[in-house]
Amino acid sequence: MRLLLKAAIRFTIVGLSLLWCLASHAGLIWDWEIDNPSQVRSPTDIVPVFATLHNDVVSTVLLDGFERGPLEGIAIGSLVGDADFPPGLFEFDGGPLGEQTLQEQFFGAEIAPGESFSFVLYTLVPTAGAVPAGTYTIPVNDIALHGFGPGSGFKAGGAVEVIVVPEPASLGFVPLLTLGLLGLRRRQLRRLSLRSGLIAESPRDRSLSMGEDVPQHLRRFSARLCF
């Protein structure tokens, strides 16, 4: 009888311990999203992909200890792939360009239930200085939290789409063209006003209209234009 009682007590203790562990791990409820899944960029632009991690309001776990790694804290990992464009167009840099890795961005972070944390998932850099115009898609963008049991697996964030458009080369000439047209229009309005007597004719305008101080070859050229 005593043996059966001891066995029942041990079984109860083990069962309660197991249930406590599962309950503590099951208390982690989190999600994430990509903040800029569709971007319009020029051929030479560097493309950062921003994201936000959410610790759900009903979660019972404080997300911290990222600097200690998966054995004593938390590690965050990413799975990115299945791009619909050939390799060699972009260089992939996890996290902010040349600054931190994905994991390092979370060092010192304490994300309580109901709080969120923003980070850079990765950065795309044109490899040859410029990317041809077109639409480039990365369908698989997943992250996982390692260091917790249930609830720490990979979760999908959706596709990332980068639309590369060429830079119009003619835009730089628009201000100069506008200034030229304004100057031409101003001269035309002044000539019309002089002819109609709306404004007084200056001595210089009078001398030019009478042909004074104008070289002979320019007079002949003006005559050919007028007649």
WOSUL-V441609 format. One record per run of one state. SS is the DSSP state (H for helix, E for strand, C for the rest). FROM is the first residue (numbers start at 1). LEN is the number of residues. Records with the same first field share a line. If there is no record, write none. Layout:
BEGIN
SS=FROM-LEN, FROM-LEN
END
This chain:
BEGIN
C=1-1, 27-3, 35-3, 42-5, 56-7, 64-2, 73-2, 84-6, 95-9, 107-4, 112-4, 127-7, 147-8, 157-3, 165-4, 197-6, 211-5, 227-1
H=2-25, 66-7, 104-3, 169-28, 203-8, 216-11
E=30-5, 38-4, 47-9, 63-1, 75-9, 90-5, 111-1, 116-11, 134-13, 155-2, 160-5
END
